[in-house]
Amino acid sequence: MCHIEHMVHISIRDLHMKTGEWVRKAAAAGGIIVMDRSQPVVKLVPFTKGDHGKLFAERPLTKGFSALPKMRHDSTRFVSEERDRT
C-alpha cells in the first residue's frame, strides 16, 4: 500500500489544468495526493480489477443506512450495471 509521504503532491489548480496527465501519472506511480492550500484533500490511486466488488444493494448496511425507509425498487442495480459498462 502507498504511503502519503512518498506520493507526488499537486495542487487542485494543477489537477484542473492537466487532469488527464495527472490521472495517467497516478495510475503509473501508484497514486497522487491533491492539495488545497497545503492540506491534503484527495488521494488519486490506481483502479484495480478487484475494486468492482459487490453491488451496493448486496453490501451489508451500516447502522445509519439500515434506519432509512426501504425503497420499492432497487436503483443500485441499474447504477452498478451502468458503471460496469464503462
PDB file of N, CA, C and O in Angstrom:
ATOM      1  N   MET A   1       0.843  -1.186   0.000  1.00  0.00           N
ATOM      2  CA  MET A   1       0.000   0.000   0.000  1.00  0.00           C
ATOM      3  C   MET A   1       0.890   1.252   0.000  1.00  0.00           C
ATOM      4  O   MET A   1       1.968   1.255   0.594  1.00  0.00           O
ATOM      5  N   CYS A   2       0.433   2.297  -0.662  1.00  0.00           N
ATOM      6  CA  CYS A   2       1.225   3.525  -0.790  1.00  0.00           C
ATOM      7  C   CYS A   2       1.141   4.357   0.483  1.00  0.00           C
ATOM      8  O   CYS A   2       0.101   4.419   1.139  1.00  0.00           O
ATOM      9  N   HIS A   3       2.248   4.986   0.813  1.00  0.00           N
ATOM     10  CA  HIS A   3       2.268   5.910   1.941  1.00  0.00           C
ATOM     11  C   HIS A   3       2.184   7.328   1.417  1.00  0.00           C
ATOM     12  O   HIS A   3       2.827   7.654   0.419  1.00  0.00           O
ATOM     13  N   ILE A   4       1.412   8.170   2.060  1.00  0.00           N
ATOM     14  CA  ILE A   4       1.154   9.541   1.601  1.00  0.00           C
ATOM     15  C   ILE A   4       2.438  10.346   1.435  1.00  0.00           C
ATOM     16  O   ILE A   4       2.539  11.145   0.504  1.00  0.00           O
ATOM     17  N   GLU A   5       3.416  10.159   2.310  1.00  0.00           N
ATOM     18  CA  GLU A   5       4.625  10.974   2.233  1.00  0.00           C
ATOM     19  C   GLU A   5       5.489  10.639   1.022  1.00  0.00           C
ATOM     20  O   GLU A   5       6.335  11.444   0.634  1.00  0.00           O
ATOM     21  N   HIS A   6       5.295   9.472   0.419  1.00  0.00           N
ATOM     22  CA  HIS A   6       6.082   9.067  -0.744  1.00  0.00           C
ATOM     23  C   HIS A   6       5.385   9.380  -2.061  1.00  0.00           C
ATOM     24  O   HIS A   6       5.965   9.159  -3.124  1.00  0.00           O
ATOM     25  N   MET A   7       4.177   9.881  -2.021  1.00  0.00           N
ATOM     26  CA  MET A   7       3.436  10.182  -3.243  1.00  0.00           C
ATOM     27  C   MET A   7       3.725  11.600  -3.724  1.00  0.00           C
ATOM     28  O   MET A   7       4.123  12.473  -2.953  1.00  0.00           O
ATOM     29  N   VAL A   8       3.513  11.798  -5.014  1.00  0.00           N
ATOM     30  CA  VAL A   8       3.624  13.130  -5.605  1.00  0.00           C
ATOM     31  C   VAL A   8       2.472  13.980  -5.086  1.00  0.00           C
ATOM     32  O   VAL A   8       1.346  13.496  -4.977  1.00  0.00           O
ATOM     33  N   HIS A   9       2.740  15.235  -4.766  1.00  0.00           N
ATOM     34  CA  HIS A   9       1.720  16.163  -4.291  1.00  0.00           C
ATOM     35  C   HIS A   9       1.499  17.230  -5.357  1.00  0.00           C
ATOM     36  O   HIS A   9       2.458  17.816  -5.858  1.00  0.00           O
ATOM     37  N   ILE A  10       0.227  17.487  -5.710  1.00  0.00           N
ATOM     38  CA  ILE A  10      -0.099  18.520  -6.686  1.00  0.00           C
ATOM     39  C   ILE A  10      -1.230  19.383  -6.141  1.00  0.00           C
ATOM     40  O   ILE A  10      -1.937  18.985  -5.215  1.00  0.00           O
ATOM     41  N   SER A  11      -1.395  20.565  -6.723  1.00  0.00           N
ATOM     42  CA  SER A  11      -2.483  21.458  -6.297  1.00  0.00           C
ATOM     43  C   SER A  11      -3.770  21.124  -7.058  1.00  0.00           C
ATOM     44  O   SER A  11      -3.738  20.476  -8.104  1.00  0.00           O
ATOM     45  N   ILE A  12      -4.895  21.577  -6.514  1.00  0.00           N
ATOM     46  CA  ILE A  12      -6.175  21.420  -7.194  1.00  0.00           C
ATOM     47  C   ILE A  12      -6.118  22.111  -8.554  1.00  0.00           C
ATOM     48  O   ILE A  12      -6.626  21.586  -9.544  1.00  0.00           O
ATOM     49  N   ARG A  13      -5.503  23.278  -8.598  1.00  0.00           N
ATOM     50  CA  ARG A  13      -5.399  24.023  -9.860  1.00  0.00           C
ATOM     51  C   ARG A  13      -4.623  23.218 -10.895  1.00  0.00           C
ATOM     52  O   ARG A  13      -5.028  23.148 -12.056  1.00  0.00           O
ATOM     53  N   ASP A  14      -3.515  22.613 -10.486  1.00  0.00           N
ATOM     54  CA  ASP A  14      -2.723  21.815 -11.410  1.00  0.00           C
ATOM     55  C   ASP A  14      -3.526  20.613 -11.909  1.00  0.00           C
ATOM     56  O   ASP A  14      -3.466  20.270 -13.090  1.00  0.00           O
ATOM     57  N   LEU A  15      -4.275  19.979 -11.009  1.00  0.00           N
ATOM     58  CA  LEU A  15      -5.131  18.866 -11.421  1.00  0.00           C
ATOM     59  C   LEU A  15      -6.168  19.341 -12.429  1.00  0.00           C
ATOM     60  O   LEU A  15      -6.425  18.667 -13.427  1.00  0.00           O
ATOM     61  N   HIS A  16      -6.752  20.478 -12.175  1.00  0.00           N
ATOM     62  CA  HIS A  16      -7.759  21.049 -13.075  1.00  0.00           C
ATOM     63  C   HIS A  16      -7.166  21.322 -14.457  1.00  0.00           C
ATOM     64  O   HIS A  16      -7.788  21.019 -15.475  1.00  0.00           O
ATOM     65  N   MET A  17      -5.973  21.888 -14.488  1.00  0.00           N
ATOM     66  CA  MET A  17      -5.352  22.279 -15.754  1.00  0.00           C
ATOM     67  C   MET A  17      -4.844  21.072 -16.560  1.00  0.00           C
ATOM     68  O   MET A  17      -4.819  21.120 -17.789  1.00  0.00           O
ATOM     69  N   LYS A  18      -4.440  19.993 -15.876  1.00  0.00           N
ATOM     70  CA  LYS A  18      -3.831  18.843 -16.549  1.00  0.00           C
ATOM     71  C   LYS A  18      -4.418  17.529 -16.039  1.00  0.00           C
ATOM     72  O   LYS A  18      -3.677  16.607 -15.696  1.00  0.00           O
ATOM     73  N   THR A  19      -5.739  17.443 -15.990  1.00  0.00           N
ATOM     74  CA  THR A  19      -6.394  16.277 -15.397  1.00  0.00           C
ATOM     75  C   THR A  19      -5.936  14.963 -16.015  1.00  0.00           C
ATOM     76  O   THR A  19      -5.516  14.053 -15.301  1.00  0.00           O
ATOM     77  N   GLY A  20      -6.014  14.861 -17.336  1.00  0.00           N
ATOM     78  CA  GLY A  20      -5.642  13.612 -17.993  1.00  0.00           C
ATOM     79  C   GLY A  20      -4.216  13.187 -17.704  1.00  0.00           C
ATOM     80  O   GLY A  20      -3.947  12.014 -17.443  1.00  0.00           O
ATOM     81  N   GLU A  21      -3.306  14.145 -17.751  1.00  0.00           N
ATOM     82  CA  GLU A  21      -1.898  13.863 -17.492  1.00  0.00           C
ATOM     83  C   GLU A  21      -1.708  13.333 -16.073  1.00  0.00           C
ATOM     84  O   GLU A  21      -1.007  12.342 -15.865  1.00  0.00           O
ATOM     85  N   TRP A  22      -2.337  13.999 -15.087  1.00  0.00           N
ATOM     86  CA  TRP A  22      -2.161  13.581 -13.695  1.00  0.00           C
ATOM     87  C   TRP A  22      -2.843  12.255 -13.394  1.00  0.00           C
ATOM     88  O   TRP A  22      -2.348  11.476 -12.579  1.00  0.00           O
ATOM     89  N   VAL A  23      -3.975  11.987 -14.043  1.00  0.00           N
ATOM     90  CA  VAL A  23      -4.637  10.698 -13.827  1.00  0.00           C
ATOM     91  C   VAL A  23      -3.746   9.569 -14.346  1.00  0.00           C
ATOM     92  O   VAL A  23      -3.595   8.547 -13.677  1.00  0.00           O
ATOM     93  N   ARG A  24      -3.155   9.741 -15.530  1.00  0.00           N
ATOM     94  CA  ARG A  24      -2.248   8.724 -16.057  1.00  0.00           C
ATOM     95  C   ARG A  24      -1.014   8.566 -15.164  1.00  0.00           C
ATOM     96  O   ARG A  24      -0.549   7.447 -14.944  1.00  0.00           O
ATOM     97  N   LYS A  25      -0.486   9.670 -14.653  1.00  0.00           N
ATOM     98  CA  LYS A  25       0.673   9.594 -13.756  1.00  0.00           C
ATOM     99  C   LYS A  25       0.310   8.892 -12.449  1.00  0.00           C
ATOM    100  O   LYS A  25       1.113   8.130 -11.910  1.00  0.00           O
ATOM    101  N   ALA A  26      -0.885   9.142 -11.944  1.00  0.00           N
ATOM    102  CA  ALA A  26      -1.321   8.478 -10.708  1.00  0.00           C
ATOM    103  C   ALA A  26      -1.412   6.973 -10.923  1.00  0.00           C
ATOM    104  O   ALA A  26      -1.017   6.191 -10.058  1.00  0.00           O
ATOM    105  N   ALA A  27      -1.932   6.569 -12.078  1.00  0.00           N
ATOM    106  CA  ALA A  27      -2.035   5.142 -12.392  1.00  0.00           C
ATOM    107  C   ALA A  27      -0.655   4.503 -12.486  1.00  0.00           C
ATOM    108  O   ALA A  27      -0.455   3.385 -12.010  1.00  0.00           O
ATOM    109  N   ALA A  28       0.290   5.199 -13.090  1.00  0.00           N
ATOM    110  CA  ALA A  28       1.630   4.660 -13.266  1.00  0.00           C
ATOM    111  C   ALA A  28       2.459   4.689 -11.985  1.00  0.00           C
ATOM    112  O   ALA A  28       3.246   3.777 -11.732  1.00  0.00           O
ATOM    113  N   ALA A  29       2.284   5.734 -11.179  1.00  0.00           N
ATOM    114  CA  ALA A  29       3.130   5.936  -9.996  1.00  0.00           C
ATOM    115  C   ALA A  29       2.556   5.317  -8.722  1.00  0.00           C
ATOM    116  O   ALA A  29       3.235   5.290  -7.695  1.00  0.00           O
ATOM    117  N   GLY A  30       1.329   4.826  -8.770  1.00  0.00           N
ATOM    118  CA  GLY A  30       0.731   4.244  -7.578  1.00  0.00           C
ATOM    119  C   GLY A  30      -0.104   5.213  -6.771  1.00  0.00           C
ATOM    120  O   GLY A  30      -0.670   4.829  -5.748  1.00  0.00           O
ATOM    121  N   GLY A  31      -0.197   6.468  -7.206  1.00  0.00           N
ATOM    122  CA  GLY A  31      -1.058   7.422  -6.528  1.00  0.00           C
ATOM    123  C   GLY A  31      -0.493   8.826  -6.509  1.00  0.00           C
ATOM    124  O   GLY A  31       0.712   9.035  -6.651  1.00  0.00           O
ATOM    125  N   ILE A  32      -1.384   9.782  -6.333  1.00  0.00           N
ATOM    126  CA  ILE A  32      -1.032  11.203  -6.259  1.00  0.00           C
ATOM    127  C   ILE A  32      -1.921  11.837  -5.201  1.00  0.00           C
ATOM    128  O   ILE A  32      -3.105  11.515  -5.100  1.00  0.00           O
ATOM    129  N   ILE A  33      -1.352  12.734  -4.420  1.00  0.00           N
ATOM    130  CA  ILE A  33      -2.112  13.474  -3.411  1.00  0.00           C
ATOM    131  C   ILE A  33      -2.436  14.850  -3.970  1.00  0.00           C
ATOM    132  O   ILE A  33      -1.550  15.547  -4.463  1.00  0.00           O
ATOM    133  N   VAL A  34      -3.703  15.242  -3.895  1.00  0.00           N
ATOM    134  CA  VAL A  34      -4.132  16.571  -4.329  1.00  0.00           C
ATOM    135  C   VAL A  34      -4.250  17.447  -3.086  1.00  0.00           C
ATOM    136  O   VAL A  34      -4.901  17.087  -2.105  1.00  0.00           O
ATOM    137  N   MET A  35      -3.601  18.606  -3.158  1.00  0.00           N
ATOM    138  CA  MET A  35      -3.525  19.516  -2.022  1.00  0.00           C
ATOM    139  C   MET A  35      -4.413  20.744  -2.233  1.00  0.00           C
ATOM    140  O   MET A  35      -4.573  21.210  -3.361  1.00  0.00           O
ATOM    141  N   ASP A  36      -4.983  21.260  -1.159  1.00  0.00           N
ATOM    142  CA  ASP A  36      -5.735  22.516  -1.167  1.00  0.00           C
ATOM    143  C   ASP A  36      -5.153  23.390  -0.063  1.00  0.00           C
ATOM    144  O   ASP A  36      -5.331  23.113   1.123  1.00  0.00           O
ATOM    145  N   ARG A  37      -4.467  24.435  -0.463  1.00  0.00           N
ATOM    146  CA  ARG A  37      -3.812  25.350   0.482  1.00  0.00           C
ATOM    147  C   ARG A  37      -2.905  24.587   1.453  1.00  0.00           C
ATOM    148  O   ARG A  37      -3.000  24.743   2.671  1.00  0.00           O
ATOM    149  N   SER A  38      -2.038  23.772   0.892  1.00  0.00           N
ATOM    150  CA  SER A  38      -1.037  22.994   1.635  1.00  0.00           C
ATOM    151  C   SER A  38      -1.620  21.875   2.496  1.00  0.00           C
ATOM    152  O   SER A  38      -0.907  21.296   3.316  1.00  0.00           O
ATOM    153  N   GLN A  39      -2.891  21.567   2.324  1.00  0.00           N
ATOM    154  CA  GLN A  39      -3.519  20.478   3.068  1.00  0.00           C
ATOM    155  C   GLN A  39      -3.936  19.371   2.100  1.00  0.00           C
ATOM    156  O   GLN A  39      -4.556  19.668   1.078  1.00  0.00           O
ATOM    157  N   PRO A  40      -3.620  18.109   2.382  1.00  0.00           N
ATOM    158  CA  PRO A  40      -4.062  17.024   1.506  1.00  0.00           C
ATOM    159  C   PRO A  40      -5.576  16.866   1.585  1.00  0.00           C
ATOM    160  O   PRO A  40      -6.146  16.825   2.675  1.00  0.00           O
ATOM    161  N   VAL A  41      -6.228  16.777   0.420  1.00  0.00           N
ATOM    162  CA  VAL A  41      -7.689  16.654   0.397  1.00  0.00           C
ATOM    163  C   VAL A  41      -8.176  15.405  -0.330  1.00  0.00           C
ATOM    164  O   VAL A  41      -9.246  14.883  -0.017  1.00  0.00           O
ATOM    165  N   VAL A  42      -7.389  14.920  -1.309  1.00  0.00           N
ATOM    166  CA  VAL A  42      -7.805  13.752  -2.082  1.00  0.00           C
ATOM    167  C   VAL A  42      -6.582  12.936  -2.452  1.00  0.00           C
ATOM    168  O   VAL A  42      -5.517  13.484  -2.736  1.00  0.00           O
ATOM    169  N   LYS A  43      -6.744  11.624  -2.448  1.00  0.00           N
ATOM    170  CA  LYS A  43      -5.688  10.742  -2.924  1.00  0.00           C
ATOM    171  C   LYS A  43      -6.212  10.031  -4.165  1.00  0.00           C
ATOM    172  O   LYS A  43      -7.210   9.313  -4.102  1.00  0.00           O
ATOM    173  N   LEU A  44      -5.530  10.234  -5.303  1.00  0.00           N
ATOM    174  CA  LEU A  44      -5.856   9.515  -6.538  1.00  0.00           C
ATOM    175  C   LEU A  44      -5.014   8.255  -6.559  1.00  0.00           C
ATOM    176  O   LEU A  44      -3.785   8.326  -6.542  1.00  0.00           O
ATOM    177  N   VAL A  45      -5.663   7.105  -6.596  1.00  0.00           N
ATOM    178  CA  VAL A  45      -4.932   5.840  -6.616  1.00  0.00           C
ATOM    179  C   VAL A  45      -5.387   5.009  -7.803  1.00  0.00           C
ATOM    180  O   VAL A  45      -6.513   5.169  -8.275  1.00  0.00           O
ATOM    181  N   PRO A  46      -4.525   4.121  -8.293  1.00  0.00           N
ATOM    182  CA  PRO A  46      -4.890   3.301  -9.451  1.00  0.00           C
ATOM    183  C   PRO A  46      -6.088   2.402  -9.166  1.00  0.00           C
ATOM    184  O   PRO A  46      -6.258   1.893  -8.058  1.00  0.00           O
ATOM    185  N   PHE A  47      -6.894   2.225 -10.173  1.00  0.00           N
ATOM    186  CA  PHE A  47      -8.037   1.315 -10.108  1.00  0.00           C
ATOM    187  C   PHE A  47      -7.533  -0.102 -10.323  1.00  0.00           C
ATOM    188  O   PHE A  47      -6.675  -0.334 -11.175  1.00  0.00           O
ATOM    189  N   THR A  48      -8.055  -1.044  -9.562  1.00  0.00           N
ATOM    190  CA  THR A  48      -7.705  -2.447  -9.765  1.00  0.00           C
ATOM    191  C   THR A  48      -8.964  -3.229 -10.105  1.00  0.00           C
ATOM    192  O   THR A  48     -10.074  -2.802  -9.790  1.00  0.00           O
ATOM    193  N   LYS A  49      -8.788  -4.365 -10.744  1.00  0.00           N
ATOM    194  CA  LYS A  49      -9.937  -5.180 -11.147  1.00  0.00           C
ATOM    195  C   LYS A  49     -10.778  -5.591  -9.948  1.00  0.00           C
ATOM    196  O   LYS A  49     -11.989  -5.765 -10.085  1.00  0.00           O
ATOM    197  N   GLY A  50     -10.178  -5.750  -8.791  1.00  0.00           N
ATOM    198  CA  GLY A  50     -10.910  -6.132  -7.586  1.00  0.00           C
ATOM    199  C   GLY A  50     -11.745  -5.013  -6.993  1.00  0.00           C
ATOM    200  O   GLY A  50     -12.513  -5.251  -6.061  1.00  0.00           O
ATOM    201  N   ASP A  51     -11.611  -3.776  -7.520  1.00  0.00           N
ATOM    202  CA  ASP A  51     -12.348  -2.642  -6.973  1.00  0.00           C
ATOM    203  C   ASP A  51     -13.847  -2.692  -7.241  1.00  0.00           C
ATOM    204  O   ASP A  51     -14.616  -2.003  -6.571  1.00  0.00           O
ATOM    205  N   HIS A  52     -14.275  -3.498  -8.211  1.00  0.00           N
ATOM    206  CA  HIS A  52     -15.707  -3.552  -8.520  1.00  0.00           C
ATOM    207  C   HIS A  52     -16.494  -4.094  -7.336  1.00  0.00           C
ATOM    208  O   HIS A  52     -17.536  -3.544  -6.978  1.00  0.00           O
ATOM    209  N   GLY A  53     -16.013  -5.146  -6.740  1.00  0.00           N
ATOM    210  CA  GLY A  53     -16.663  -5.667  -5.548  1.00  0.00           C
ATOM    211  C   GLY A  53     -18.107  -6.048  -5.761  1.00  0.00           C
ATOM    212  O   GLY A  53     -18.519  -6.355  -6.880  1.00  0.00           O
ATOM    213  N   LYS A  54     -18.868  -6.027  -4.703  1.00  0.00           N
ATOM    214  CA  LYS A  54     -20.280  -6.393  -4.740  1.00  0.00           C
ATOM    215  C   LYS A  54     -21.128  -5.198  -5.168  1.00  0.00           C
ATOM    216  O   LYS A  54     -20.720  -4.043  -5.045  1.00  0.00           O
ATOM    217  N   LEU A  55     -22.318  -5.511  -5.675  1.00  0.00           N
ATOM    218  CA  LEU A  55     -23.283  -4.455  -5.936  1.00  0.00           C
ATOM    219  C   LEU A  55     -23.609  -3.771  -4.615  1.00  0.00           C
ATOM    220  O   LEU A  55     -23.590  -4.407  -3.561  1.00  0.00           O
ATOM    221  N   PHE A  56     -23.904  -2.490  -4.671  1.00  0.00           N
ATOM    222  CA  PHE A  56     -24.219  -1.740  -3.464  1.00  0.00           C
ATOM    223  C   PHE A  56     -25.357  -2.414  -2.687  1.00  0.00           C
ATOM    224  O   PHE A  56     -25.314  -2.509  -1.460  1.00  0.00           O
ATOM    225  N   ALA A  57     -26.367  -2.875  -3.415  1.00  0.00           N
ATOM    226  CA  ALA A  57     -27.529  -3.499  -2.771  1.00  0.00           C
ATOM    227  C   ALA A  57     -27.168  -4.788  -2.042  1.00  0.00           C
ATOM    228  O   ALA A  57     -27.896  -5.217  -1.146  1.00  0.00           O
ATOM    229  N   GLU A  58     -26.059  -5.405  -2.414  1.00  0.00           N
ATOM    230  CA  GLU A  58     -25.644  -6.665  -1.791  1.00  0.00           C
ATOM    231  C   GLU A  58     -24.689  -6.460  -0.616  1.00  0.00           C
ATOM    232  O   GLU A  58     -24.333  -7.419   0.069  1.00  0.00           O
ATOM    233  N   ARG A  59     -24.279  -5.231  -0.385  1.00  0.00           N
ATOM    234  CA  ARG A  59     -23.356  -4.940   0.711  1.00  0.00           C
ATOM    235  C   ARG A  59     -24.120  -4.845   2.025  1.00  0.00           C
ATOM    236  O   ARG A  59     -25.280  -4.434   2.032  1.00  0.00           O
ATOM    237  N   PRO A  60     -23.493  -5.215   3.134  1.00  0.00           N
ATOM    238  CA  PRO A  60     -24.175  -5.059   4.426  1.00  0.00           C
ATOM    239  C   PRO A  60     -24.403  -3.577   4.729  1.00  0.00           C
ATOM    240  O   PRO A  60     -23.555  -2.730   4.447  1.00  0.00           O
ATOM    241  N   LEU A  61     -25.551  -3.292   5.301  1.00  0.00           N
ATOM    242  CA  LEU A  61     -25.879  -1.904   5.625  1.00  0.00           C
ATOM    243  C   LEU A  61     -25.197  -1.469   6.915  1.00  0.00           C
ATOM    244  O   LEU A  61     -25.084  -2.232   7.875  1.00  0.00           O
ATOM    245  N   THR A  62     -24.747  -0.222   6.907  1.00  0.00           N
ATOM    246  CA  THR A  62     -24.220   0.338   8.143  1.00  0.00           C
ATOM    247  C   THR A  62     -25.397   0.770   9.014  1.00  0.00           C
ATOM    248  O   THR A  62     -26.536   0.805   8.550  1.00  0.00           O
ATOM    249  N   LYS A  63     -25.129   1.091  10.248  1.00  0.00           N
ATOM    250  CA  LYS A  63     -26.178   1.437  11.198  1.00  0.00           C
ATOM    251  C   LYS A  63     -27.077   2.569  10.676  1.00  0.00           C
ATOM    252  O   LYS A  63     -28.300   2.474  10.777  1.00  0.00           O
ATOM    253  N   GLY A  64     -26.489   3.633  10.123  1.00  0.00           N
ATOM    254  CA  GLY A  64     -27.269   4.762   9.631  1.00  0.00           C
ATOM    255  C   GLY A  64     -28.160   4.417   8.454  1.00  0.00           C
ATOM    256  O   GLY A  64     -29.294   4.888   8.376  1.00  0.00           O
ATOM    257  N   PHE A  65     -27.658   3.594   7.532  1.00  0.00           N
ATOM    258  CA  PHE A  65     -28.447   3.224   6.358  1.00  0.00           C
ATOM    259  C   PHE A  65     -29.581   2.277   6.705  1.00  0.00           C
ATOM    260  O   PHE A  65     -30.656   2.355   6.111  1.00  0.00           O
ATOM    261  N   SER A  66     -29.358   1.394   7.649  1.00  0.00           N
ATOM    262  CA  SER A  66     -30.404   0.429   7.983  1.00  0.00           C
ATOM    263  C   SER A  66     -31.621   1.115   8.602  1.00  0.00           C
ATOM    264  O   SER A  66     -32.710   0.542   8.619  1.00  0.00           O
ATOM    265  N   ALA A  67     -31.445   2.333   9.111  1.00  0.00           N
ATOM    266  CA  ALA A  67     -32.567   3.074   9.704  1.00  0.00           C
ATOM    267  C   ALA A  67     -33.417   3.781   8.651  1.00  0.00           C
ATOM    268  O   ALA A  67     -34.514   4.244   8.965  1.00  0.00           O
ATOM    269  N   LEU A  68     -32.936   3.876   7.406  1.00  0.00           N
ATOM    270  CA  LEU A  68     -33.694   4.553   6.346  1.00  0.00           C
ATOM    271  C   LEU A  68     -34.863   3.691   5.884  1.00  0.00           C
ATOM    272  O   LEU A  68     -34.801   2.465   5.975  1.00  0.00           O
ATOM    273  N   PRO A  69     -35.944   4.327   5.382  1.00  0.00           N
ATOM    274  CA  PRO A  69     -37.076   3.540   4.891  1.00  0.00           C
ATOM    275  C   PRO A  69     -36.677   2.719   3.671  1.00  0.00           C
ATOM    276  O   PRO A  69     -35.820   3.138   2.892  1.00  0.00           O
ATOM    277  N   LYS A  70     -37.291   1.556   3.503  1.00  0.00           N
ATOM    278  CA  LYS A  70     -36.995   0.672   2.381  1.00  0.00           C
ATOM    279  C   LYS A  70     -37.588   1.247   1.094  1.00  0.00           C
ATOM    280  O   LYS A  70     -38.692   1.792   1.094  1.00  0.00           O
ATOM    281  N   MET A  71     -36.833   1.116  -0.006  1.00  0.00           N
ATOM    282  CA  MET A  71     -37.287   1.568  -1.318  1.00  0.00           C
ATOM    283  C   MET A  71     -38.050   0.441  -2.013  1.00  0.00           C
ATOM    284  O   MET A  71     -37.801  -0.739  -1.768  1.00  0.00           O
ATOM    285  N   ARG A  72     -38.969   0.824  -2.871  1.00  0.00           N
ATOM    286  CA  ARG A  72     -39.763  -0.171  -3.594  1.00  0.00           C
ATOM    287  C   ARG A  72     -38.942  -0.840  -4.702  1.00  0.00           C
ATOM    288  O   ARG A  72     -39.065  -2.044  -4.925  1.00  0.00           O
ATOM    289  N   HIS A  73     -38.106  -0.061  -5.394  1.00  0.00           N
ATOM    290  CA  HIS A  73     -37.294  -0.586  -6.490  1.00  0.00           C
ATOM    291  C   HIS A  73     -35.817  -0.464  -6.143  1.00  0.00           C
ATOM    292  O   HIS A  73     -35.417   0.415  -5.381  1.00  0.00           O
ATOM    293  N   ASP A  74     -35.016  -1.356  -6.711  1.00  0.00           N
ATOM    294  CA  ASP A  74     -33.579  -1.352  -6.458  1.00  0.00           C
ATOM    295  C   ASP A  74     -32.853  -0.578  -7.558  1.00  0.00           C
ATOM    296  O   ASP A  74     -32.486  -1.150  -8.585  1.00  0.00           O
ATOM    297  N   SER A  75     -32.650   0.715  -7.344  1.00  0.00           N
ATOM    298  CA  SER A  75     -31.959   1.537  -8.338  1.00  0.00           C
ATOM    299  C   SER A  75     -30.456   1.276  -8.338  1.00  0.00           C
ATOM    300  O   SER A  75     -29.777   1.621  -9.305  1.00  0.00           O
ATOM    301  N   THR A  76     -29.929   0.680  -7.286  1.00  0.00           N
ATOM    302  CA  THR A  76     -28.490   0.439  -7.225  1.00  0.00           C
ATOM    303  C   THR A  76     -28.036  -0.568  -8.270  1.00  0.00           C
ATOM    304  O   THR A  76     -26.909  -0.483  -8.758  1.00  0.00           O
ATOM    305  N   ARG A  77     -28.887  -1.511  -8.616  1.00  0.00           N
ATOM    306  CA  ARG A  77     -28.518  -2.495  -9.637  1.00  0.00           C
ATOM    307  C   ARG A  77     -28.306  -1.791 -10.976  1.00  0.00           C
ATOM    308  O   ARG A  77     -27.344  -2.081 -11.688  1.00  0.00           O
ATOM    309  N   PHE A  78     -29.206  -0.865 -11.318  1.00  0.00           N
ATOM    310  CA  PHE A  78     -29.065  -0.100 -12.554  1.00  0.00           C
ATOM    311  C   PHE A  78     -27.778   0.715 -12.532  1.00  0.00           C
ATOM    312  O   PHE A  78     -27.038   0.713 -13.515  1.00  0.00           O
ATOM    313  N   VAL A  79     -27.498   1.401 -11.449  1.00  0.00           N
ATOM    314  CA  VAL A  79     -26.289   2.212 -11.341  1.00  0.00           C
ATOM    315  C   VAL A  79     -25.047   1.327 -11.467  1.00  0.00           C
ATOM    316  O   VAL A  79     -24.098   1.693 -12.160  1.00  0.00           O
ATOM    317  N   SER A  80     -25.046   0.177 -10.810  1.00  0.00           N
ATOM    318  CA  SER A  80     -23.900  -0.732 -10.881  1.00  0.00           C
ATOM    319  C   SER A  80     -23.685  -1.255 -12.294  1.00  0.00           C
ATOM    320  O   SER A  80     -22.546  -1.359 -12.748  1.00  0.00           O
ATOM    321  N   GLU A  81     -24.768  -1.587 -12.994  1.00  0.00           N
ATOM    322  CA  GLU A  81     -24.651  -2.078 -14.367  1.00  0.00           C
ATOM    323  C   GLU A  81     -24.105  -0.988 -15.281  1.00  0.00           C
ATOM    324  O   GLU A  81     -23.277  -1.265 -16.148  1.00  0.00           O
ATOM    325  N   GLU A  82     -24.559   0.240 -15.097  1.00  0.00           N
ATOM    326  CA  GLU A  82     -24.053   1.356 -15.909  1.00  0.00           C
ATOM    327  C   GLU A  82     -22.573   1.592 -15.629  1.00  0.00           C
ATOM    328  O   GLU A  82     -21.800   1.839 -16.554  1.00  0.00           O
ATOM    329  N   ARG A  83     -22.178   1.519 -14.379  1.00  0.00           N
ATOM    330  CA  ARG A  83     -20.774   1.697 -14.008  1.00  0.00           C
ATOM    331  C   ARG A  83     -19.904   0.637 -14.652  1.00  0.00           C
ATOM    332  O   ARG A  83     -18.809   0.936 -15.129  1.00  0.00           O
ATOM    333  N   ASP A  84     -20.379  -0.602 -14.670  1.00  0.00           N
ATOM    334  CA  ASP A  84     -19.584  -1.708 -15.204  1.00  0.00           C
ATOM    335  C   ASP A  84     -19.479  -1.664 -16.727  1.00  0.00           C
ATOM    336  O   ASP A  84     -18.569  -2.274 -17.289  1.00  0.00           O
ATOM    337  N   ARG A  85     -20.379  -0.962 -17.406  1.00  0.00           N
ATOM    338  CA  ARG A  85     -20.318  -0.859 -18.875  1.00  0.00           C
ATOM    339  C   ARG A  85     -19.208   0.065 -19.334  1.00  0.00           C
ATOM    340  O   ARG A  85     -18.730  -0.059 -20.461  1.00  0.00           O
ATOM    341  N   THR A  86     -18.789   0.989 -18.485  1.00  0.00           N
ATOM    342  CA  THR A  86     -17.761   1.960 -18.907  1.00  0.00           C
ATOM    343  C   THR A  86     -16.378   1.478 -18.578  1.00  0.00           C
ATOM    344  O   THR A  86     -15.399   2.169 -18.862  1.00  0.00           O
TER     345      THR A  86
END
